[in-house]
Amino acid sequence: MSEQKNEYTEAELAEMSRDEKVRLGLALDDVELVEYRDNFPVPGTRAERRAERAVAAWFTLAGLSALAFIAVFVFWPWSYQPPSDERAHFIYSLYNPLIGFFFGLAILAVGIGVVQYQKKFIPHEVAVQQRHDGHGSDEVDRQTTAALLADAGVRSGISRRSMIRRTAGFGAGAFGVGAGVFAIGGLVRNPWATEGPESLQHTEWLSENGEKTYLRRNTGNPHEISLLRPEDIDAGGFETVFPFRESMRHDEHELEASMKKGDAPVMLIRLRPGSQPVKRKGQEDFNYGDFYAYSKICTHVGCPTSLFEQQTGRLLCPCHQSQFDVVNTYAKPVFGPATRALPQLPIAVDEEGYFVAKGDFIEPVGPAYWERNA
């Protein structure tokens, strides 16, 4: 291979055609093109049109799938419906599978369309390159690389393939809109717009009319009511509890729905005798003796902190291994990605000896919230 000039001025590069820059880029990188063949050297053949329609079909499928995802995400009934209403429960149960199916199909179709376009229309290339040390990019490298990419695009015929351009724009654009809707969909609800248990600033533990809220265990039967007393939990033990009010007793839907709310689960823990955890300022009377109640929702990404180590006194989140110390602190994170303590539920025991909640959490549960204090 002849000696190649390595330095070019911007004026010299500006005077070069795209083909000259392609040859220059290959020469500077010690690349020999053994084969550089157009897949369809004669434009307009039936085989070329069939290939174009196949690629366009994948991009069209991607766009339609993305639009279907947006429609399901925004309009499909997503609120929990009990199994007692079979039709409503069936429709509700399809929400997650449908958004997963259409979003996944959109990604798959875009990927297959891009791969098929590359295989069918980008020129087939066989090249041999000599090994050499790499170096930083200069203006010559940038312009020759751009020329190589432009050459591949021109030889693929994209400028005359309007069907592929339109369908690719439709598929990629709809997918982009769908991804944006998915990203911001959970952020459009104003936390101050509503009040009561359904608002973001409160949970199901809030009693709107002052009715007593008991701590209820889950027996596996959503219609069975099992309330807790202090003697029901041994020292070092715990129980997952849910809110119950007498007004729910004869409402099967409420009995079941109260155990399905994402912000309802609470870990009721009985510490070993002698434990003296540091109490959080303003929450000194939230516990009842050795009994402490903390939200079960991890403050990292909302997984259930369902593992309790009696020896270490730590609540563990199995998703990303966050650990919260409930023996020495007020459930502050001591390991893992979580950065906020678990919210504490104020509890007491009523005149009949049952655990009751003295009120709702005084801070939002879960991983994120507008204007939340650390």
C-alpha positions in Angstrom: 0.0 0.0 0.0 1.4 3.4 -1.0 2.4 5.9 1.6 -0.7 8.0 2.6 -0.6 11.6 3.5 -1.9 12.0 7.1 -2.4 15.7 7.5 -5.1 17.7 5.6 -6.3 21.2 6.0 -10.0 22.1 6.3 -9.9 23.6 2.8 -8.5 20.4 1.3 -11.1 18.3 3.1 -13.9 20.7 1.9 -12.8 20.2 -1.7 -13.0 16.4 -1.5 -16.1 14.5 -2.6 -17.8 12.0 -0.4 -16.2 9.1 -2.3 -12.8 10.6 -1.9 -13.3 10.9 1.8 -14.4 7.3 1.9 -11.3 6.2 0.2 -9.2 8.4 2.4 -10.8 7.1 5.6 -10.1 3.5 4.5 -6.5 4.3 3.6 -5.8 6.1 6.9 -7.2 3.1 8.9 -5.3 0.5 6.8 -8.6 -1.0 5.6 -8.8 -3.0 2.4 -12.4 -3.5 1.1 -12.5 -7.0 -0.3 -16.1 -6.7 -1.2 -18.6 -3.8 -1.0 -21.7 -5.0 -2.8 -25.1 -3.4 -3.2 -27.9 -5.8 -2.3 -30.1 -4.5 -5.1 -27.8 -3.1 -7.8 -30.8 -2.7 -10.1 -33.4 -0.5 -8.4 -37.2 -1.2 -8.6 -37.1 -5.0 -8.8 -39.9 -7.1 -7.3 -37.5 -8.6 -4.7 -36.5 -5.1 -3.6 -40.2 -4.0 -3.3 -41.0 -7.1 -1.3 -38.0 -6.4 1.1 -39.1 -2.8 1.5 -42.7 -3.8 2.3 -41.4 -6.4 4.9 -39.3 -3.8 6.7 -42.2 -1.2 6.5 -44.5 -3.8 8.0 -42.3 -4.2 11.1 -42.1 -0.4 11.6 -45.9 -0.2 11.2 -46.4 -2.9 13.7 -44.2 -1.0 16.1 -46.2 2.2 15.8 -49.5 0.4 16.2 -48.2 -1.4 19.2 -47.0 1.8 20.8 -50.3 3.5 20.2 -52.1 0.5 21.7 -49.8 0.7 24.7 -50.6 4.3 25.2 -54.3 3.6 25.0 -54.2 0.8 27.5 -51.9 2.7 29.9 -54.2 5.8 29.9 -57.7 4.4 29.5 -57.8 0.8 30.7 -59.5 0.2 34.1 -56.6 -0.2 36.5 -58.2 0.1 39.9 -58.4 -3.1 41.9 -61.6 -5.1 41.5 -62.5 -8.0 43.9 -62.9 -11.5 42.5 -66.5 -11.4 43.6 -67.2 -9.3 40.4 -65.8 -11.8 37.9 -66.1 -9.6 34.8 -64.6 -6.4 36.4 -61.8 -8.5 38.1 -60.9 -10.1 34.8 -60.7 -6.8 33.0 -58.7 -5.3 35.8 -56.3 -8.3 35.8 -55.5 -7.7 32.1 -54.0 -4.3 32.7 -50.4 -5.2 33.5 -50.2 -8.0 30.9 -51.6 -5.8 28.2 -49.2 -2.8 28.8 -46.3 -5.3 29.0 -47.3 -7.0 25.8 -47.8 -3.9 23.7 -44.7 -2.1 25.0 -42.6 -5.2 24.5 -44.0 -5.8 21.0 -43.2 -2.2 20.1 -39.6 -2.6 21.2 -39.3 -6.0 19.4 -40.8 -4.7 16.1 -38.6 -1.6 16.0 -35.5 -3.8 16.6 -36.5 -6.4 14.0 -37.3 -3.6 11.5 -33.8 -2.0 12.0 -32.1 -5.4 11.7 -34.0 -6.3 8.6 -33.3 -2.9 7.0 -29.6 -3.4 7.7 -29.5 -6.9 6.3 -31.6 -6.1 3.2 -30.4 -2.7 2.2 -27.1 -1.7 3.7 -24.3 -2.7 1.3 -22.7 -6.0 2.0 -19.1 -5.4 3.1 -16.1 -7.6 3.6 -13.0 -5.7 4.9 -9.6 -6.5 6.1 -7.9 -4.0 8.5 -4.4 -4.0 9.8 -3.8 -3.8 13.5 -2.4 -0.5 14.8 -2.5 1.6 17.9 -5.6 3.8 18.3 -5.4 7.5 18.4 -7.7 10.4 19.2 -10.1 11.7 16.6 -9.1 14.7 14.6 -11.0 16.6 11.9 -9.9 14.1 9.2 -11.2 11.2 11.2 -14.5 12.9 11.8 -15.1 13.9 8.2 -14.1 10.5 6.8 -16.2 8.7 9.3 -19.2 10.9 8.4 -18.5 10.2 4.8 -18.5 6.4 5.3 -21.8 6.6 7.1 -23.3 8.8 4.5 -22.1 6.5 1.7 -23.7 3.5 3.4 -27.0 5.5 3.8 -27.0 6.7 0.2 -26.1 3.2 -1.2 -28.9 1.7 0.9 -31.4 3.8 -1.1 -33.1 5.3 1.9 -33.7 8.6 0.1 -36.0 6.8 -2.4 -37.6 4.5 0.0 -40.4 6.7 1.2 -42.5 3.9 2.6 -39.7 2.8 5.0 -39.0 6.4 5.9 -42.6 7.1 6.8 -43.2 3.9 8.6 -39.9 4.1 10.5 -40.8 7.6 11.6 -44.3 6.4 12.6 -42.9 3.4 14.6 -40.0 5.3 16.3 -42.1 8.3 17.0 -45.0 6.4 18.5 -42.6 4.3 20.5 -40.9 7.5 21.8 -44.3 9.0 22.8 -45.2 5.8 24.5 -41.9 5.7 26.4 -42.5 9.3 27.5 -46.0 8.6 28.7 -44.7 5.6 30.6 -42.0 7.7 32.2 -44.2 10.6 33.3 -47.5 8.7 33.7 -47.0 8.3 37.4 -46.1 11.9 38.0 -49.2 13.6 36.7 -51.3 13.2 39.8 -51.4 16.3 42.0 -50.7 15.2 45.6 -52.7 18.2 46.9 -55.7 17.8 44.6 -57.7 15.4 46.8 -58.0 14.6 50.5 -58.7 11.5 52.5 -57.3 7.9 52.3 -57.2 8.0 48.5 -54.9 11.1 48.3 -51.2 10.7 48.0 -50.6 12.5 51.3 -52.6 9.9 53.3 -53.1 6.1 53.5 -55.9 3.7 54.3 -55.0 4.1 57.9 -56.7 7.5 57.9 -60.1 7.5 59.6 -62.1 10.3 58.1 -64.9 10.3 60.6 -62.9 9.4 63.8 -63.9 5.8 63.7 -61.5 3.5 65.5 -58.9 1.8 63.2 -57.8 -1.7 64.4 -54.7 -3.6 63.4 -55.8 -6.7 61.5 -53.8 -9.7 60.5 -54.0 -11.5 57.2 -55.2 -15.1 57.7 -55.4 -15.9 54.0 -59.2 -15.4 54.0 -60.0 -11.8 53.1 -63.4 -12.0 54.8 -62.1 -13.3 58.1 -61.5 -10.6 60.7 -58.6 -11.4 63.1 -57.6 -8.5 65.4 -54.4 -8.4 67.3 -53.7 -8.1 71.0 -50.2 -7.6 72.6 -50.1 -11.2 73.8 -50.5 -12.5 70.3 -46.9 -11.7 69.4 -43.9 -13.1 71.2 -40.8 -11.0 72.0 -38.7 -10.7 68.9 -41.7 -11.6 66.7 -43.6 -9.6 64.1 -46.8 -9.6 62.1 -47.9 -7.9 58.9 -51.1 -6.0 59.7 -53.8 -4.0 57.8 -56.4 -1.4 58.7 -59.9 -2.5 59.8 -62.9 -0.5 60.9 -66.2 -1.8 62.1 -67.9 -0.1 59.2 -66.1 -2.6 56.9 -67.4 -5.7 58.7 -70.4 -6.3 56.4 -68.8 -4.9 53.3 -67.0 -7.7 51.5 -65.4 -5.4 49.0 -64.0 -3.1 51.6 -62.7 -6.1 53.7 -60.8 -7.3 50.7 -59.8 -4.0 49.2 -58.3 -2.7 52.5 -55.7 -5.5 52.3 -54.9 -4.8 48.6 -54.0 -1.1 48.9 -50.3 -0.6 48.2 -49.8 1.8 51.1 -51.7 -0.3 53.7 -49.2 -3.0 54.8 -47.5 -2.4 58.2 -45.0 -4.4 60.1 -45.9 -4.7 63.8 -42.7 -5.7 65.6 -42.3 -6.6 69.2 -38.7 -5.9 70.3 -36.9 -8.0 72.8 -37.0 -6.8 76.4 -34.2 -4.3 77.1 -34.2 -2.8 73.6 -34.0 0.9 73.6 -34.2 2.3 70.1 -33.5 6.0 69.5 -36.9 7.6 68.9 -37.5 10.1 66.1 -38.2 13.6 67.1 -41.9 14.2 67.2 -42.6 10.5 67.3 -41.6 9.7 70.9 -45.1 8.3 71.7 -45.8 6.4 68.5 -44.9 3.0 70.0 -46.7 1.0 72.6 -44.2 -0.5 75.0 -41.9 -2.8 73.0 -44.3 -2.7 70.1 -43.4 -0.6 67.0 -45.3 -0.3 63.7 -43.5 0.7 60.5 -44.7 0.9 57.0 -43.8 -2.3 55.0 -43.1 -0.3 51.9 -39.4 0.2 51.2 -38.4 3.8 50.8 -36.1 2.8 47.9 -38.4 1.6 45.1 -41.4 0.4 47.1 -40.8 -3.4 47.5 -42.0 -5.1 50.7 -39.6 -5.1 53.6 -40.8 -8.5 54.6 -37.8 -10.0 56.3 -37.0 -9.4 60.0 -33.8 -10.6 61.6 -34.3 -11.1 65.3 -30.6 -11.3 66.2 -29.7 -8.0 64.5 -33.0 -6.2 64.8 -33.0 -5.3 61.1 -35.8 -5.2 58.6 -34.5 -6.4 55.2 -35.9 -5.6 51.8 -35.3 -8.6 49.5 -35.3 -6.6 46.3 -32.1 -4.5 46.6 -30.9 -5.5 50.0 -31.7 -2.3 51.9 -31.6 -2.9 55.7 -33.4 -0.8 58.3 -32.4 -0.9 62.0 -35.4 -1.0 64.3 -33.6 -1.9 67.5 -31.1 0.9 67.8 -32.8 3.5 65.6 -36.2 4.5 64.3 -36.0 2.2 61.2 -33.2 4.2 59.7 -31.5 2.6 56.7 -28.0 1.2 57.6 -27.3 -0.7 54.4 -28.3 -0.7 50.8 -29.7 2.0 48.4 -32.6 3.2 50.6 -31.9 6.7 52.0 -35.0 7.4 54.2 -36.3 5.8 57.3 -39.5 3.8 57.2 -42.5 5.9 58.3 -43.8 4.9 61.7 -47.5 4.3 62.5 -48.7 5.6 65.9 -50.3 2.8 67.8 -52.0 2.1 71.1 -54.2 -0.5 72.9 -57.8 0.3 73.4 -60.0 -0.5 76.4 -60.8 -4.0 75.1 -57.1 -4.9 74.7 -56.8 -4.6 70.9 -54.2 -2.7 69.0 -55.5 0.4 67.3 -53.9 3.1 65.2 -53.9 6.5 66.9 -53.8 8.2 63.4 -52.3 8.0 60.0 -48.7 8.2 59.1 -47.4 11.8 59.5 -45.3 11.4 56.3 -46.0 9.7 53.0 -45.0 6.1 52.6 -42.9 4.7 49.8 -39.9 5.8 47.9 -40.6 9.3 46.5 -42.9 12.2 47.1 -43.1 15.9 46.3 -41.6 18.1 49.0 -40.9 15.1 51.3 -38.6 15.6 54.2 -35.5 13.4 54.3 
